């Protein structure tokens, strides 16, 4: 998967993760993109370590599931870190 495809995957996965998680999550589309890409990396790493699959193909269901799952994990951590400051 190319760099732009990975950025698009991260943006969409981050947006879907924000829709799944309840509550107010700060940040605009740039934060969503960054957290989505980091989440896709986390999901790919965990998927490779646990299930033996990674993020290889843009149109694969496992790629999307890992990217969204990783984005949810990253958004939960981001919410816990930024929620303490308020």
VEXSERO-205968 format. One line per 5 residues: number of its first residue (from 0); their letters; for each residue z, x, y of N, C-alpha, C, O, CB. Coordinates in steps of 0.001 Angstrom, whole numbers, plus 500000, padded with zeros to 6 digits. Glycine has a CB too. Example, Ala and Ser with C-alpha at 12.3 -4.5 7.8 and 13.67 -1.06 7.14 Angstrom:
BEGIN
0> as> 507800/513190/494310/507800/512300/495500/507800/513200/496700/508465/514236/496681/509046/511308/495527  507080/512850/497750/507140/513670/498940/507870/512900/500030/508039/513409/501138/505725/514084/499402 $
END
This chain:
BEGIN
0> xxxxx> 500000/500859/498831/500000/500000/500000/500000/500902/501228/500723/501897/501279/501229/499024/500000  499189/500547/502207/499075/501327/503420/500232/501103/504379/501068/500221/504185/497792/501010/504102  500255/501920/505411/501332/501864/506399/501368/500520/507120/502441/499938/507280/501175/502991/507413  500217/500021/507554/500180/498734/508251/500544/497580/507317/501191/496620/507736/498794/498499/508853  500131/497675/506061/500516/496664/505082/502017/496648/504861/502622/495586/504712/499803/496905/503764 $
5> xxxxx> 502620/497847/504841/504068/497936/504673/504797/497369/505884/505822/496705/505729/504489/499385/504438  504283/497621/507092/504884/497047/508298/504770/495522/508302/505716/494826/508672/504216/497627/509554  503619/495010/507892/503440/493562/507814/504377/492959/506777/504978/491911/507018/501983/493217/507475  504507/493609/505630/505434/493152/504600/506861/493139/505132/507600/492183/504896/505339/494044/503353  507254/494183/505843/508600/494255/506406/508862/493181/507447/509943/492593/507483/508827/495608/507016 $
10> xxxxx> 507865/492926/508297/508028/491900/509325/508181/490519/508699/509064/489753/509085/506835/491912/510286  507332/490205/507742/507393/488886/507103/508660/488757/506257/509314/487714/506277/506140/488650/506228  509008/489810/505516/510227/489765/504692/511470/489635/505570/512398/488904/505224/510334/491030/503810  511495/490331/506695/512624/490216/507618/512731/488817/508218/513831/488286/508365/512496/491243/508730  511593/488223/508564/511596/486862/509113/512058/485853/508068/512819/484939/508387/510198/486485/509626 $
15> xxxxx> 511608/486006/506829/512043/485095/505762/513531/485276/505493/514245/484298/505272/511230/485337/504465  514000/486514/505510/515428/486763/505302/516264/486140/506407/517344/485612/506142/515702/488261/505225  515779/486195/507654/516497/485556/508759/516529/484044/508598/517511/483402/508972/515855/485922/510093  515463/483469/508045/515451/482026/507804/516411/481631/506682/517006/480555/506726/514036/481563/507463  516563/482491/505683/517433/482196/504551/518901/482301/504935/519713/481480/504509/517132/483135/503394 $
20> xxxxx> 519250/483305/505739/520648/483513/506106/521074/482529/507190/520386/482384/508201/520870/484956/506583  522189/481860/506989/522678/480945/508024/523347/481711/509164/523705/482880/509017/523664/479931/507421  523506/481044/510283/524200/481642/511412/523255/482294/512396/522038/482321/512212/525192/482648/510929  523860/482819/513446/523078/483462/514489/522973/484946/514224/523982/485645/514133/523693/483208/515863  521765/485419/514103/521494/486849/513959/520785/487308/515211/519736/486772/515568/520642/487157/512682 $
25> xxxxx> 521352/488298/515883/520750/488788/517107/519494/489598/516844/519189/489955/515706/521740/489618/517872  518786/489875/517897/517602/490715/517787/516327/489907/517832/516282/488748/517417/517647/491517/516517  515318/490532/518334/514009/489889/518419/513112/490349/517296/513571/490721/516216/513352/490176/519761  511814/490317/517575/510852/490651/516530/510888/492129/516178/510581/492495/515043/509454/490261/516962  511262/492998/517135/511329/494428/516848/512476/494737/515876/512308/495506/514930/511505/495226/518155 $
30> xxxxx> 513618/494141/516119/514753/494314/515200/514414/493715/513839/514756/494289/512805/516039/493654/515776  513745/492569/513836/513316/491952/512576/512383/492880/511821/512510/493028/510605/512624/490603/512836  511447/493508/512522/510514/494443/511895/511255/495639/511314/511032/496010/510162/509462/494915/512908  512124/496236/512096/512850/497419/511638/513744/497083/510448/513738/497799/509446/513688/498006/512780  514513/495995/510554/515399/495607/509457/514603/495172/508229/515032/495408/507100/516334/494480/509903 $
35> xxxxx> 513462/494544/508437/512616/494158/507315/512039/495356/506587/511992/495370/505357/511501/493273/507793  511597/496364/507332/511052/497570/506708/512158/498328/505984/511960/498797/504864/510379/498478/507762  513318/498447/506619/514453/499098/505949/514850/498294/504712/515145/498868/503664/515664/499239/506920  514859/496979/504835/515174/496131/503690/514163/496260/502571/514530/496245/501396/515260/494699/504121  512890/496387/502922/511865/496591/501894/512073/497924/501187/511900/498015/499971/510456/496534/502514 $
40> xxxxx> 512442/498954/501936/512747/500244/501314/513961/500147/500400/513951/500678/499290/512987/501306/502383  515004/499470/500867/516210/499284/500049/515872/498476/498798/516292/498827/497696/517326/498576/500865  515120/497404/498970/514722/496583/497830/513870/497352/496843/514048/497205/495633/513973/495364/498302  512950/498167/497326/512120/498985/496455/512928/500024/495703/512683/500274/494523/511043/499663/497255  513898/500633/496389/514757/501613/495741/515624/500968/494670/515716/501472/493550/515632/502310/496771 $
45> xxxxx> 516264/499844/495017/517110/499154/494042/516293/498591/492885/516731/498640/491735/517887/498031/494719  515125/498065/493177/514254/497545/492127/513805/498629/491175/513725/498403/489968/513052/496873/492732  513512/499803/491705/513125/500926/490863/514288/501447/490031/514113/501830/488875/512565/502039/491713  515480/501459/490629/516644/501972/489913/517152/500994/488861/517583/501417/487788/517752/502289/490891  517109/499703/489145/517691/498712/488239/516658/498151/487266/516899/498105/486060/518315/497577/489037 $
50> xxxxx> 515509/497724/487790/514523/497013/486974/513315/497849/486572/512540/497434/485710/514051/495814/487709  513146/499004/487173/511994/499834/486859/510711/499409/487552/509630/499843/487154/511777/499836/485401  510804/498566/488585/509633/498167/489368/509853/498565/490814/510991/498665/491273/509367/496639/489251  508785/498788/491515/508868/499173/492912/507964/498321/493773/507443/497296/493335/508517/500629/493078  507790/498754/494987/506931/498057/495934/505606/498801/495953/505440/499785/496673/507578/497980/497372 $
55> xxxxx> 504665/498315/495150/503381/498999/495033/502225/498162/495542/501350/498688/496229/503131/499380/493603  502192/496891/495232/501059/496031/495542/501491/494955/496534/502530/494321/496351/500485/495392/494255  500709/494750/497567/501060/493805/498622/501118/492369/498108/501961/491592/498556/500060/493904/499761  500248/492008/497186/500161/490625/496721/500948/490362/495444/500724/489346/494787/498728/490260/496500  501846/491238/495085/502650/491069/493885/503916/490275/494210/504548/490499/495242/503010/492441/493276 $
60> xxxxx> 504278/489355/493331/505486/488549/493531/506738/489415/493497/507679/489173/494253/505581/487453/492464  506758/490422/492628/507936/491296/492556/508100/492108/493844/509225/492376/494264/507827/492245/491345  507003/492495/494467/507073/493211/495737/507732/492351/496802/508611/492821/497525/505676/493639/496192  507318/491105/496904/507883/490209/497902/509348/489882/497613/510167/489829/498531/507072/488929/497969  509677/489665/496340/511063/489362/495981/511979/490543/496299/513077/490352/496824/511165/488999/494489 $
65> xxxxx> 511541/491748/495989/512346/492929/496293/512474/493151/497796/513552/493492/498281/511741/494162/495636  511398/492962/498526/511439/493162/499972/512338/492134/500648/513112/492491/501537/510031/493089/500557  512256/490879/500251/513100/489841/500848/514554/490048/500448/515451/489910/501280/512622/488436/500422  514798/490378/499179/516169/490648/498737/516786/491828/499470/517941/491770/499892/516195/490909/497245  516016/492895/499620/516505/494048/500372/516734/493723/501833/517683/494226/502435/515536/495194/500256 $
70> xxxxx> 515884/492893/502415/516059/492492/503816/517308/491644/503992/518001/491770/505002/514832/491720/504311  517604/490792/503039/518830/489996/503105/520050/490913/503065/520998/490720/503826/518884/488971/501943  520029/491904/502184/521139/492850/502102/521319/493587/503425/522439/493725/503916/520908/493854/500963  520211/494059/504000/520283/494796/505262/520747/493885/506402/521520/494321/507255/518914/495414/505599  520290/492630/506433/520722/491705/507480/522207/491372/507369/522880/491216/508387/519902/490426/507418 $
75> xxxxx> 522718/491264/506162/524156/491014/505979/524957/492201/506508/525958/492021/507203/524490/490761/504477  524515/493409/506179/525201/494608/506679/525083/494703/508197/526058/495028/508875/524621/495878/506022  523896/494423/508735/523687/494451/510182/524577/493419/510884/525167/493709/511925/522205/494189/510514  524669/492223/510312/525525/491183/510888/526995/491566/510849/527740/491272/511784/525321/489872/510153  527418/492221/509770/528817/492650/509674/529128/493746/510689/530212/493764/511273/529129/493147/508254 $
80> xxxxx> 528183/494659/510902/528408/495744/511850/528383/495242/513290/529254/495601/514083/527362/496834/511661  527408/494425/513634/527304/493941/515021/528287/492817/515314/528610/492573/516476/525888/493462/515305  528763/492134/514295/529711/491034/514508/531084/491528/514893/531845/490789/515518/529815/490186/513267  531427/492749/514542/532732/493298/514873/532862/493637/516357/533963/493626/516906/532993/494531/514042  531759/493930/516988/531805/494334/518402/532094/493160/519325/532591/493356/520433/530490/494987/518806 $
85> x> 531790/491949/518888/531920/490797/519776/533335/490310/519853/533618/489343/520560/531029/489679/519325 $
END
